[in-house]
Amino acid sequence: MQHAKEKMKDGASAMNAKATITQAKVSEKAQAATARSHDERDLAHERGKAKVAAAEMELHQAKVVHREEAMEHRLHKHTHGHNKDNKHGGGH
């Protein structure tokens, strides 16, 4: 079940990243089309590349958070109920 949740979160993050990347590329093309000089076109291209790289970085960071949450859930699930100092066990 947890694996399915992780996959869903990854998919949602990927969709958001792809939307951001598409917006960055459209913005880059619009800026390049309205640029008056070659330098302005190059600058628009560099801005677009930076936005795409930032979106990809956010996607990877989101995936790391999803993996950490899943690992924490698995660890908590496996250690739950194994406390030696509970009120019935007396801490052997």
Phi, psi and omega in degrees: 000317181295324179298321179295320178297319179297317179296320180294317179296318178298318179297318179295319178295321179295320178295318178296318180295317180295323177295318179295319179296317179297317178298320180296319180292320178295317179297319179299315181294322179293318179293320179293325180291328181266359181292146182261344181225167178297322180296321178294323176296316178298319179296318178298319179296317180295320177297318179298316179297321180294319179293321178295316179297320179295320179295319178294322178296317178298322178298314180295322178295320179296320178296322178297316179299318179297318179295319179296318178298318180294317179295318179298319179296316180296317179295317180294321181296320183280334181267348182294128178089003180249030181278122182285338184261036178280173188288342180261335185275329178076004176071061181295000000 
